[in-house]
Amino acid sequence: MSRTKTYVIVALVVLAVLANASGGLRDLFGISVFGASKEHGWADGLFLLVAAILASLTLR
């Protein structure tokens, strides 16, 4: 893979982890990071992780 493709995949994975962390913080402590619900954070994290997987499969 080229360097740009690797950066795109890493960025998607990092954003997925951050979205899941925001959902987890909201779930555990009731802290709202961006004003979104905990379900919104979890769903966004899963969507971004699926996007990273699809990008890694298609950008070979």
PDB file of N, CA, C, O and CB in Angstrom:
ATOM      1  N   MET A   1       0.834  -1.179   0.000  1.00  0.00           N
ATOM      2  CA  MET A   1       0.000   0.000   0.000  1.00  0.00           C
ATOM      3  C   MET A   1       0.881   1.246   0.000  1.00  0.00           C
ATOM      4  O   MET A   1       1.985   1.257   0.544  1.00  0.00           O
ATOM      5  CB  MET A   1      -0.950  -0.004   1.211  1.00  0.00           C
ATOM      6  N   SER A   2       0.362   2.276  -0.618  1.00  0.00           N
ATOM      7  CA  SER A   2       1.115   3.514  -0.634  1.00  0.00           C
ATOM      8  C   SER A   2       0.966   4.230   0.712  1.00  0.00           C
ATOM      9  O   SER A   2       0.126   3.873   1.537  1.00  0.00           O
ATOM     10  CB  SER A   2       0.646   4.418  -1.792  1.00  0.00           C
ATOM     11  N   ARG A   3       1.782   5.220   0.902  1.00  0.00           N
ATOM     12  CA  ARG A   3       1.789   5.957   2.163  1.00  0.00           C
ATOM     13  C   ARG A   3       0.474   6.697   2.384  1.00  0.00           C
ATOM     14  O   ARG A   3      -0.020   6.753   3.511  1.00  0.00           O
ATOM     15  CB  ARG A   3       2.953   6.942   2.192  1.00  0.00           C
ATOM     16  N   THR A   4      -0.092   7.259   1.333  1.00  0.00           N
ATOM     17  CA  THR A   4      -1.362   7.986   1.460  1.00  0.00           C
ATOM     18  C   THR A   4      -2.497   7.060   1.880  1.00  0.00           C
ATOM     19  O   THR A   4      -3.309   7.419   2.733  1.00  0.00           O
ATOM     20  CB  THR A   4      -1.715   8.673   0.138  1.00  0.00           C
ATOM     21  N   LYS A   5      -2.555   5.885   1.291  1.00  0.00           N
ATOM     22  CA  LYS A   5      -3.594   4.918   1.644  1.00  0.00           C
ATOM     23  C   LYS A   5      -3.453   4.487   3.096  1.00  0.00           C
ATOM     24  O   LYS A   5      -4.448   4.316   3.800  1.00  0.00           O
ATOM     25  CB  LYS A   5      -3.531   3.693   0.718  1.00  0.00           C
ATOM     26  N   THR A   6      -2.232   4.316   3.534  1.00  0.00           N
ATOM     27  CA  THR A   6      -1.996   3.942   4.931  1.00  0.00           C
ATOM     28  C   THR A   6      -2.458   5.052   5.868  1.00  0.00           C
ATOM     29  O   THR A   6      -3.055   4.774   6.908  1.00  0.00           O
ATOM     30  CB  THR A   6      -0.506   3.635   5.167  1.00  0.00           C
ATOM     31  N   TYR A   7      -2.189   6.296   5.513  1.00  0.00           N
ATOM     32  CA  TYR A   7      -2.627   7.422   6.342  1.00  0.00           C
ATOM     33  C   TYR A   7      -4.144   7.509   6.417  1.00  0.00           C
ATOM     34  O   TYR A   7      -4.698   7.815   7.472  1.00  0.00           O
ATOM     35  CB  TYR A   7      -2.063   8.730   5.800  1.00  0.00           C
ATOM     36  N   VAL A   8      -4.820   7.239   5.300  1.00  0.00           N
ATOM     37  CA  VAL A   8      -6.281   7.276   5.291  1.00  0.00           C
ATOM     38  C   VAL A   8      -6.842   6.207   6.221  1.00  0.00           C
ATOM     39  O   VAL A   8      -7.765   6.476   6.990  1.00  0.00           O
ATOM     40  CB  VAL A   8      -6.823   7.080   3.861  1.00  0.00           C
ATOM     41  N   ILE A   9      -6.299   5.017   6.157  1.00  0.00           N
ATOM     42  CA  ILE A   9      -6.783   3.915   6.992  1.00  0.00           C
ATOM     43  C   ILE A   9      -6.492   4.189   8.461  1.00  0.00           C
ATOM     44  O   ILE A   9      -7.347   3.951   9.314  1.00  0.00           O
ATOM     45  CB  ILE A   9      -6.138   2.585   6.563  1.00  0.00           C
ATOM     46  N   VAL A  10      -5.306   4.683   8.764  1.00  0.00           N
ATOM     47  CA  VAL A  10      -4.965   4.999  10.154  1.00  0.00           C
ATOM     48  C   VAL A  10      -5.873   6.111  10.679  1.00  0.00           C
ATOM     49  O   VAL A  10      -6.323   6.051  11.823  1.00  0.00           O
ATOM     50  CB  VAL A  10      -3.475   5.416  10.273  1.00  0.00           C
ATOM     51  N   ALA A  11      -6.143   7.116   9.861  1.00  0.00           N
ATOM     52  CA  ALA A  11      -7.025   8.207  10.284  1.00  0.00           C
ATOM     53  C   ALA A  11      -8.435   7.694  10.574  1.00  0.00           C
ATOM     54  O   ALA A  11      -9.061   8.116  11.547  1.00  0.00           O
ATOM     55  CB  ALA A  11      -7.074   9.304   9.208  1.00  0.00           C
ATOM     56  N   LEU A  12      -8.937   6.787   9.736  1.00  0.00           N
ATOM     57  CA  LEU A  12     -10.269   6.226   9.970  1.00  0.00           C
ATOM     58  C   LEU A  12     -10.316   5.412  11.256  1.00  0.00           C
ATOM     59  O   LEU A  12     -11.293   5.480  12.001  1.00  0.00           O
ATOM     60  CB  LEU A  12     -10.691   5.356   8.792  1.00  0.00           C
ATOM     61  N   VAL A  13      -9.267   4.645  11.519  1.00  0.00           N
ATOM     62  CA  VAL A  13      -9.232   3.837  12.744  1.00  0.00           C
ATOM     63  C   VAL A  13      -9.133   4.738  13.974  1.00  0.00           C
ATOM     64  O   VAL A  13      -9.798   4.483  14.978  1.00  0.00           O
ATOM     65  CB  VAL A  13      -8.043   2.845  12.710  1.00  0.00           C
ATOM     66  N   VAL A  14      -8.321   5.778  13.909  1.00  0.00           N
ATOM     67  CA  VAL A  14      -8.195   6.700  15.045  1.00  0.00           C
ATOM     68  C   VAL A  14      -9.526   7.413  15.309  1.00  0.00           C
ATOM     69  O   VAL A  14      -9.929   7.566  16.462  1.00  0.00           O
ATOM     70  CB  VAL A  14      -7.074   7.738  14.780  1.00  0.00           C
ATOM     71  N   LEU A  15     -10.198   7.842  14.258  1.00  0.00           N
ATOM     72  CA  LEU A  15     -11.501   8.476  14.438  1.00  0.00           C
ATOM     73  C   LEU A  15     -12.531   7.502  15.006  1.00  0.00           C
ATOM     74  O   LEU A  15     -13.388   7.890  15.801  1.00  0.00           O
ATOM     75  CB  LEU A  15     -11.996   9.039  13.113  1.00  0.00           C
ATOM     76  N   ALA A  16     -12.444   6.237  14.596  1.00  0.00           N
ATOM     77  CA  ALA A  16     -13.355   5.223  15.131  1.00  0.00           C
ATOM     78  C   ALA A  16     -13.121   5.019  16.624  1.00  0.00           C
ATOM     79  O   ALA A  16     -14.073   4.901  17.395  1.00  0.00           O
ATOM     80  CB  ALA A  16     -13.181   3.891  14.381  1.00  0.00           C
ATOM     81  N   VAL A  17     -11.872   4.979  17.023  1.00  0.00           N
ATOM     82  CA  VAL A  17     -11.559   4.812  18.448  1.00  0.00           C
ATOM     83  C   VAL A  17     -12.042   6.025  19.239  1.00  0.00           C
ATOM     84  O   VAL A  17     -12.591   5.870  20.330  1.00  0.00           O
ATOM     85  CB  VAL A  17     -10.037   4.607  18.656  1.00  0.00           C
ATOM     86  N   LEU A  18     -11.846   7.220  18.708  1.00  0.00           N
ATOM     87  CA  LEU A  18     -12.307   8.425  19.397  1.00  0.00           C
ATOM     88  C   LEU A  18     -13.830   8.467  19.509  1.00  0.00           C
ATOM     89  O   LEU A  18     -14.365   8.886  20.536  1.00  0.00           O
ATOM     90  CB  LEU A  18     -11.806   9.668  18.670  1.00  0.00           C
ATOM     91  N   ALA A  19     -14.526   8.036  18.464  1.00  0.00           N
ATOM     92  CA  ALA A  19     -15.988   8.019  18.518  1.00  0.00           C
ATOM     93  C   ALA A  19     -16.476   7.003  19.543  1.00  0.00           C
ATOM     94  O   ALA A  19     -17.411   7.277  20.295  1.00  0.00           O
ATOM     95  CB  ALA A  19     -16.576   7.700  17.133  1.00  0.00           C
ATOM     96  N   ASN A  20     -15.845   5.826  19.574  1.00  0.00           N
ATOM     97  CA  ASN A  20     -16.223   4.829  20.572  1.00  0.00           C
ATOM     98  C   ASN A  20     -15.875   5.304  21.975  1.00  0.00           C
ATOM     99  O   ASN A  20     -16.608   5.020  22.922  1.00  0.00           O
ATOM    100  CB  ASN A  20     -15.534   3.493  20.284  1.00  0.00           C
ATOM    101  N   ALA A  21     -14.782   6.013  22.120  1.00  0.00           N
ATOM    102  CA  ALA A  21     -14.416   6.542  23.436  1.00  0.00           C
ATOM    103  C   ALA A  21     -15.414   7.601  23.896  1.00  0.00           C
ATOM    104  O   ALA A  21     -15.743   7.667  25.081  1.00  0.00           O
ATOM    105  CB  ALA A  21     -12.998   7.135  23.400  1.00  0.00           C
ATOM    106  N   SER A  22     -15.896   8.423  22.977  1.00  0.00           N
ATOM    107  CA  SER A  22     -16.901   9.416  23.370  1.00  0.00           C
ATOM    108  C   SER A  22     -18.195   8.735  23.792  1.00  0.00           C
ATOM    109  O   SER A  22     -18.849   9.182  24.734  1.00  0.00           O
ATOM    110  CB  SER A  22     -17.171  10.396  22.218  1.00  0.00           C
ATOM    111  N   GLY A  23     -18.570   7.663  23.108  1.00  0.00           N
ATOM    112  CA  GLY A  23     -19.745   6.902  23.526  1.00  0.00           C
ATOM    113  C   GLY A  23     -19.534   6.227  24.859  1.00  0.00           C
ATOM    114  O   GLY A  23     -20.456   6.153  25.671  1.00  0.00           O
ATOM    115  N   GLY A  24     -18.327   5.730  25.099  1.00  0.00           N
ATOM    116  CA  GLY A  24     -18.026   5.094  26.375  1.00  0.00           C
ATOM    117  C   GLY A  24     -17.995   6.071  27.526  1.00  0.00           C
ATOM    118  O   GLY A  24     -18.475   5.753  28.614  1.00  0.00           O
ATOM    119  N   LEU A  25     -17.436   7.264  27.314  1.00  0.00           N
ATOM    120  CA  LEU A  25     -17.431   8.287  28.364  1.00  0.00           C
ATOM    121  C   LEU A  25     -18.851   8.703  28.722  1.00  0.00           C
ATOM    122  O   LEU A  25     -19.184   8.901  29.890  1.00  0.00           O
ATOM    123  CB  LEU A  25     -16.619   9.513  27.920  1.00  0.00           C
ATOM    124  N   ARG A  26     -19.662   8.828  27.710  1.00  0.00           N
ATOM    125  CA  ARG A  26     -21.060   9.204  27.954  1.00  0.00           C
ATOM    126  C   ARG A  26     -21.786   8.083  28.710  1.00  0.00           C
ATOM    127  O   ARG A  26     -22.618   8.343  29.580  1.00  0.00           O
ATOM    128  CB  ARG A  26     -21.786   9.511  26.612  1.00  0.00           C
ATOM    129  N   ASP A  27     -21.456   6.844  28.364  1.00  0.00           N
ATOM    130  CA  ASP A  27     -22.088   5.689  28.999  1.00  0.00           C
ATOM    131  C   ASP A  27     -21.636   5.535  30.453  1.00  0.00           C
ATOM    132  O   ASP A  27     -22.457   5.262  31.329  1.00  0.00           O
ATOM    133  CB  ASP A  27     -21.769   4.414  28.213  1.00  0.00           C
ATOM    134  N   LEU A  28     -20.355   5.705  30.713  1.00  0.00           N
ATOM    135  CA  LEU A  28     -19.817   5.486  32.058  1.00  0.00           C
ATOM    136  C   LEU A  28     -20.054   6.661  32.997  1.00  0.00           C
ATOM    137  O   LEU A  28     -20.515   6.476  34.123  1.00  0.00           O
ATOM    138  CB  LEU A  28     -18.343   5.208  31.976  1.00  0.00           C
ATOM    139  N   PHE A  29     -19.742   7.858  32.540  1.00  0.00           N
ATOM    140  CA  PHE A  29     -19.727   9.009  33.425  1.00  0.00           C
ATOM    141  C   PHE A  29     -20.791  10.054  33.121  1.00  0.00           C
ATOM    142  O   PHE A  29     -20.980  10.989  33.899  1.00  0.00           O
ATOM    143  CB  PHE A  29     -18.400   9.644  33.370  1.00  0.00           C
ATOM    144  N   GLY A  30     -21.482   9.906  32.006  1.00  0.00           N
ATOM    145  CA  GLY A  30     -22.468  10.909  31.628  1.00  0.00           C
ATOM    146  C   GLY A  30     -21.847  12.165  31.051  1.00  0.00           C
ATOM    147  O   GLY A  30     -22.499  13.207  30.974  1.00  0.00           O
ATOM    148  N   ILE A  31     -20.565  12.072  30.637  1.00  0.00           N
ATOM    149  CA  ILE A  31     -19.868  13.219  30.062  1.00  0.00           C
ATOM    150  C   ILE A  31     -20.200  13.297  28.575  1.00  0.00           C
ATOM    151  O   ILE A  31     -19.994  12.334  27.837  1.00  0.00           O
ATOM    152  CB  ILE A  31     -18.325  13.111  30.285  1.00  0.00           C
ATOM    153  N   SER A  32     -20.704  14.422  28.148  1.00  0.00           N
ATOM    154  CA  SER A  32     -21.025  14.607  26.745  1.00  0.00           C
ATOM    155  C   SER A  32     -19.887  15.356  26.073  1.00  0.00           C
ATOM    156  O   SER A  32     -19.639  16.522  26.381  1.00  0.00           O
ATOM    157  CB  SER A  32     -22.364  15.363  26.574  1.00  0.00           C
ATOM    158  N   VAL A  33     -19.194  14.692  25.157  1.00  0.00           N
ATOM    159  CA  VAL A  33     -18.033  15.298  24.503  1.00  0.00           C
ATOM    160  C   VAL A  33     -18.477  16.278  23.424  1.00  0.00           C
ATOM    161  O   VAL A  33     -18.030  17.424  23.416  1.00  0.00           O
ATOM    162  CB  VAL A  33     -17.126  14.214  23.896  1.00  0.00           C
ATOM    163  N   PHE A  34     -19.334  15.855  22.528  1.00  0.00           N
ATOM    164  CA  PHE A  34     -19.781  16.718  21.436  1.00  0.00           C
ATOM    165  C   PHE A  34     -21.285  16.939  21.466  1.00  0.00           C
ATOM    166  O   PHE A  34     -21.867  17.354  20.464  1.00  0.00           O
ATOM    167  CB  PHE A  34     -19.378  16.124  20.102  1.00  0.00           C
ATOM    168  N   GLY A  35     -21.915  16.671  22.588  1.00  0.00           N
ATOM    169  CA  GLY A  35     -23.349  16.844  22.695  1.00  0.00           C
ATOM    170  C   GLY A  35     -24.143  15.701  22.104  1.00  0.00           C
ATOM    171  O   GLY A  35     -25.365  15.792  21.986  1.00  0.00           O
ATOM    172  N   ALA A  36     -23.471  14.623  21.729  1.00  0.00           N
ATOM    173  CA  ALA A  36     -24.146  13.486  21.115  1.00  0.00           C
ATOM    174  C   ALA A  36     -24.496  12.445  22.181  1.00  0.00           C
ATOM    175  O   ALA A  36     -23.896  12.413  23.255  1.00  0.00           O
ATOM    176  CB  ALA A  36     -23.263  12.859  20.012  1.00  0.00           C
ATOM    177  N   SER A  37     -25.457  11.615  21.871  1.00  0.00           N
ATOM    178  CA  SER A  37     -25.839  10.559  22.804  1.00  0.00           C
ATOM    179  C   SER A  37     -24.803   9.438  22.767  1.00  0.00           C
ATOM    180  O   SER A  37     -23.963   9.385  21.868  1.00  0.00           O
ATOM    181  CB  SER A  37     -27.248  10.011  22.467  1.00  0.00           C
ATOM    182  N   LYS A  38     -24.873   8.544  23.754  1.00  0.00           N
ATOM    183  CA  LYS A  38     -23.919   7.432  23.797  1.00  0.00           C
ATOM    184  C   LYS A  38     -24.119   6.488  22.615  1.00  0.00           C
ATOM    185  O   LYS A  38     -23.153   5.944  22.079  1.00  0.00           O
ATOM    186  CB  LYS A  38     -24.059   6.658  25.115  1.00  0.00           C
ATOM    187  N   GLU A  39     -25.374   6.294  22.210  1.00  0.00           N
ATOM    188  CA  GLU A  39     -25.638   5.429  21.060  1.00  0.00           C
ATOM    189  C   GLU A  39     -25.064   6.013  19.782  1.00  0.00           C
ATOM    190  O   GLU A  39     -24.597   5.286  18.905  1.00  0.00           O
ATOM    191  CB  GLU A  39     -27.132   5.204  20.900  1.00  0.00           C
ATOM    192  N   HIS A  40     -25.107   7.342  19.687  1.00  0.00           N
ATOM    193  CA  HIS A  40     -24.561   8.019  18.513  1.00  0.00           C
ATOM    194  C   HIS A  40     -23.050   7.793  18.432  1.00  0.00           C
ATOM    195  O   HIS A  40     -22.518   7.536  17.353  1.00  0.00           O
ATOM    196  CB  HIS A  40     -24.881   9.533  18.558  1.00  0.00           C
ATOM    197  N   GLY A  41     -22.364   7.888  19.564  1.00  0.00           N
ATOM    198  CA  GLY A  41     -20.922   7.656  19.573  1.00  0.00           C
ATOM    199  C   GLY A  41     -20.560   6.232  19.203  1.00  0.00           C
ATOM    200  O   GLY A  41     -19.631   6.001  18.429  1.00  0.00           O
ATOM    201  N   TRP A  42     -21.296   5.272  19.757  1.00  0.00           N
ATOM    202  CA  TRP A  42     -21.020   3.871  19.438  1.00  0.00           C
ATOM    203  C   TRP A  42     -21.290   3.578  17.959  1.00  0.00           C
ATOM    204  O   TRP A  42     -20.499   2.901  17.303  1.00  0.00           O
ATOM    205  CB  TRP A  42     -21.871   2.946  20.324  1.00  0.00           C
ATOM    206  N   ALA A  43     -22.394   4.083  17.447  1.00  0.00           N
ATOM    207  CA  ALA A  43     -22.742   3.825  16.048  1.00  0.00           C
ATOM    208  C   ALA A  43     -21.741   4.474  15.094  1.00  0.00           C
ATOM    209  O   ALA A  43     -21.356   3.865  14.095  1.00  0.00           O
ATOM    210  CB  ALA A  43     -24.153   4.336  15.750  1.00  0.00           C
ATOM    211  N   ASP A  44     -21.323   5.689  15.389  1.00  0.00           N
ATOM    212  CA  ASP A  44     -20.338   6.347  14.540  1.00  0.00           C
ATOM    213  C   ASP A  44     -19.009   5.599  14.546  1.00  0.00           C
ATOM    214  O   ASP A  44     -18.358   5.463  13.510  1.00  0.00           O
ATOM    215  CB  ASP A  44     -20.128   7.788  14.993  1.00  0.00           C
ATOM    216  N   GLY A  45     -18.613   5.114  15.720  1.00  0.00           N
ATOM    217  CA  GLY A  45     -17.374   4.352  15.806  1.00  0.00           C
ATOM    218  C   GLY A  45     -17.420   3.084  14.980  1.00  0.00           C
ATOM    219  O   GLY A  45     -16.451   2.747  14.300  1.00  0.00           O
ATOM    220  N   LEU A  46     -18.536   2.379  15.035  1.00  0.00           N
ATOM    221  CA  LEU A  46     -18.675   1.160  14.241  1.00  0.00           C
ATOM    222  C   LEU A  46     -18.692   1.472  12.744  1.00  0.00           C
ATOM    223  O   LEU A  46     -18.088   0.755  11.946  1.00  0.00           O
ATOM    224  CB  LEU A  46     -19.952   0.411  14.637  1.00  0.00           C
ATOM    225  N   PHE A  47     -19.383   2.537  12.375  1.00  0.00           N
ATOM    226  CA  PHE A  47     -19.419   2.928  10.971  1.00  0.00           C
ATOM    227  C   PHE A  47     -18.028   3.264  10.452  1.00  0.00           C
ATOM    228  O   PHE A  47     -17.655   2.842   9.358  1.00  0.00           O
ATOM    229  CB  PHE A  47     -20.349   4.118  10.778  1.00  0.00           C
ATOM    230  N   LEU A  48     -17.261   4.017  11.227  1.00  0.00           N
ATOM    231  CA  LEU A  48     -15.904   4.382  10.802  1.00  0.00           C
ATOM    232  C   LEU A  48     -14.984   3.173  10.736  1.00  0.00           C
ATOM    233  O   LEU A  48     -14.116   3.099   9.866  1.00  0.00           O
ATOM    234  CB  LEU A  48     -15.317   5.419  11.747  1.00  0.00           C
ATOM    235  N   LEU A  49     -15.166   2.226  11.649  1.00  0.00           N
ATOM    236  CA  LEU A  49     -14.345   1.019  11.603  1.00  0.00           C
ATOM    237  C   LEU A  49     -14.677   0.179  10.374  1.00  0.00           C
ATOM    238  O   LEU A  49     -13.772  -0.373   9.748  1.00  0.00           O
ATOM    239  CB  LEU A  49     -14.540   0.191  12.876  1.00  0.00           C
ATOM    240  N   VAL A  50     -15.944   0.074  10.021  1.00  0.00           N
ATOM    241  CA  VAL A  50     -16.329  -0.635   8.798  1.00  0.00           C
ATOM    242  C   VAL A  50     -15.771   0.095   7.579  1.00  0.00           C
ATOM    243  O   VAL A  50     -15.328  -0.543   6.625  1.00  0.00           O
ATOM    244  CB  VAL A  50     -17.872  -0.761   8.696  1.00  0.00           C
ATOM    245  N   ALA A  51     -15.790   1.418   7.605  1.00  0.00           N
ATOM    246  CA  ALA A  51     -15.216   2.188   6.498  1.00  0.00           C
ATOM    247  C   ALA A  51     -13.714   1.940   6.381  1.00  0.00           C
ATOM    248  O   ALA A  51     -13.189   1.864   5.270  1.00  0.00           O
ATOM    249  CB  ALA A  51     -15.489   3.688   6.689  1.00  0.00           C
ATOM    250  N   ALA A  52     -13.014   1.812   7.513  1.00  0.00           N
ATOM    251  CA  ALA A  52     -11.579   1.522   7.478  1.00  0.00           C
ATOM    252  C   ALA A  52     -11.319   0.130   6.912  1.00  0.00           C
ATOM    253  O   ALA A  52     -10.375  -0.064   6.147  1.00  0.00           O
ATOM    254  CB  ALA A  52     -10.972   1.643   8.884  1.00  0.00           C
ATOM    255  N   ILE A  53     -12.143  -0.828   7.283  1.00  0.00           N
ATOM    256  CA  ILE A  53     -11.980  -2.189   6.757  1.00  0.00           C
ATOM    257  C   ILE A  53     -12.230  -2.207   5.253  1.00  0.00           C
ATOM    258  O   ILE A  53     -11.459  -2.807   4.504  1.00  0.00           O
ATOM    259  CB  ILE A  53     -12.939  -3.171   7.472  1.00  0.00           C
ATOM    260  N   LEU A  54     -13.292  -1.561   4.813  1.00  0.00           N
ATOM    261  CA  LEU A  54     -13.576  -1.508   3.379  1.00  0.00           C
ATOM    262  C   LEU A  54     -12.485  -0.766   2.617  1.00  0.00           C
ATOM    263  O   LEU A  54     -12.130  -1.158   1.505  1.00  0.00           O
ATOM    264  CB  LEU A  54     -14.924  -0.842   3.134  1.00  0.00           C
ATOM    265  N   ALA A  55     -11.954   0.300   3.204  1.00  0.00           N
ATOM    266  CA  ALA A  55     -10.872   1.043   2.540  1.00  0.00           C
ATOM    267  C   ALA A  55      -9.624   0.175   2.424  1.00  0.00           C
ATOM    268  O   ALA A  55      -8.933   0.212   1.406  1.00  0.00           O
ATOM    269  CB  ALA A  55     -10.545   2.344   3.314  1.00  0.00           C
ATOM    270  N   SER A  56      -9.334  -0.606   3.461  1.00  0.00           N
ATOM    271  CA  SER A  56      -8.131  -1.451   3.395  1.00  0.00           C
ATOM    272  C   SER A  56      -8.308  -2.566   2.370  1.00  0.00           C
ATOM    273  O   SER A  56      -7.332  -3.009   1.764  1.00  0.00           O
ATOM    274  CB  SER A  56      -7.815  -2.053   4.781  1.00  0.00           C
ATOM    275  N   LEU A  57      -9.535  -3.021   2.171  1.00  0.00           N
ATOM    276  CA  LEU A  57      -9.772  -4.077   1.173  1.00  0.00           C
ATOM    277  C   LEU A  57      -9.773  -3.540  -0.244  1.00  0.00           C
ATOM    278  O   LEU A  57      -9.305  -4.218  -1.159  1.00  0.00           O
ATOM    279  CB  LEU A  57     -11.091  -4.770   1.446  1.00  0.00           C
ATOM    280  N   THR A  58     -10.286  -2.342  -0.442  1.00  0.00           N
ATOM    281  CA  THR A  58     -10.400  -1.806  -1.789  1.00  0.00           C
ATOM    282  C   THR A  58      -9.177  -1.015  -2.240  1.00  0.00           C
ATOM    283  O   THR A  58      -8.960  -0.867  -3.442  1.00  0.00           O
ATOM    284  CB  THR A  58     -11.606  -0.939  -1.876  1.00  0.00           C
ATOM    285  N   LEU A  59      -8.382  -0.508  -1.319  1.00  0.00           N
ATOM    286  CA  LEU A  59      -7.216   0.312  -1.690  1.00  0.00           C
ATOM    287  C   LEU A  59      -5.924  -0.491  -1.684  1.00  0.00           C
ATOM    288  O   LEU A  59      -4.897  -0.008  -1.208  1.00  0.00           O
ATOM    289  CB  LEU A  59      -7.083   1.496  -0.740  1.00  0.00           C
ATOM    290  N   ARG A  60      -5.963  -1.676  -2.191  1.00  0.00           N
ATOM    291  CA  ARG A  60      -4.750  -2.504  -2.236  1.00  0.00           C
ATOM    292  C   ARG A  60      -3.860  -2.106  -3.364  1.00  0.00           C
ATOM    293  O   ARG A  60      -2.796  -2.697  -3.549  1.00  0.00           O
ATOM    294  CB  ARG A  60      -5.096  -3.963  -2.362  1.00  0.00           C
TER     295      ARG A  60
END
